[in-house]
Amino acid sequence: MYAAIDGISGAVSQLKAASASGGFSITEEGADPLLKAVAAMKAEVMKHLSDAQHLEQQLPLGQTPGASVYKPFLASVAGDQVQGLAPFLRKLQSDLNEIEDTIKKSVSLQRGSDQSAATLVNKNQA
């Protein structure tokens, strides 16, 4: 599961670097569907995070030997820091926030670039 999030995190880092260097910019019209998709994904991740928090709690399975074995195991599936669902979802949520911020910054860069170009064209026409 973490190989997938490492791939997503790597792509986020590349997007941030490209945006910071001016190698990536996007218009508001181009960014709008991306931002809507990110918002939808963030909402879905939040829903699953809420569910995962319940899974991180040990379930009241009783006192039988079998229950004693399964109680900590079931909670660790959700909360384990190496392979757990909840840490994966928290990292995905963080990556989605970074994607959203990067896209918004890239729109701002594009807007500034467009304004600079328009000013230059206007000066040359005058």
KAQUIJO-V584084 format. One record per residue. PHI is phi in whole degrees, -180 to 180 (* if undefined). OMEGA is omega as a letter, one per 40 degrees, with the letter a starting at -180 (none if undefined). BURIAL is b if it has 9 or more other C-alpha atoms within 8 Angstrom, else e. Layout:
PHI|OMEGA|BURIAL + PHI|OMEGA|BURIAL
//
This chain:
*|a|e + -75|i|e + -63|i|e + -65|a|e + -71|i|b + -63|i|e + -65|i|e + -66|a|b + -62|i|b + -64|i|e + -66|i|e + -64|i|b + -62|i|e + -66|i|e + -63|i|b + -61|a|b + -65|i|e + -64|i|b + -67|a|b + -64|a|e + -87|a|e + 85|a|e + -80|i|e + -138|i|b + -145|a|b + -151|i|b + -78|i|b + -60|a|e + -65|i|e + -74|a|e + -76|a|b + -54|i|e + -66|i|e + -67|i|e + -65|i|b + -66|i|e + -65|i|e + -64|i|b + -62|i|e + -65|i|e + -66|i|b + -62|i|b + -64|i|e + -67|i|e + -63|i|b + -60|i|b + -62|a|e + -70|i|b + -64|i|b + -61|i|e + -65|a|e + -66|i|b + -63|i|b + -69|a|e + -71|i|b + -72|i|b + -83|i|e + -68|a|b + -77|i|e + -79|a|e + -92|a|e + 105|a|e + -115|a|e + -67|i|e + -58|i|e + -64|i|e + -64|i|b + -63|i|b + -77|a|e + -78|a|e + -53|a|b + -70|a|b + -65|a|e + -63|i|b + -68|a|b + -71|i|b + -60|a|b + -83|a|b + -107|a|b + -56|a|b + -70|a|e + -93|a|e + -130|a|b + -75|i|b + -68|a|b + -62|i|b + -62|i|b + -60|a|b + -67|i|b + -65|i|b + -68|i|b + -62|i|b + -61|i|b + -63|i|e + -63|i|b + -65|i|b + -62|i|b + -66|i|b + -61|a|b + -60|i|b + -62|a|e + -65|i|b + -63|i|b + -63|i|b + -65|i|b + -67|i|b + -63|i|b + -62|i|e + -63|i|b + -64|i|b + -61|i|b + -64|i|e + -64|i|e + -63|i|e + -67|i|e + -65|i|e + -65|i|e + -65|i|e + -63|i|e + -64|i|e + -63|a|e + -63|i|e + -66|a|e + -70|i|e + -82|a|e + -79|none|e
//
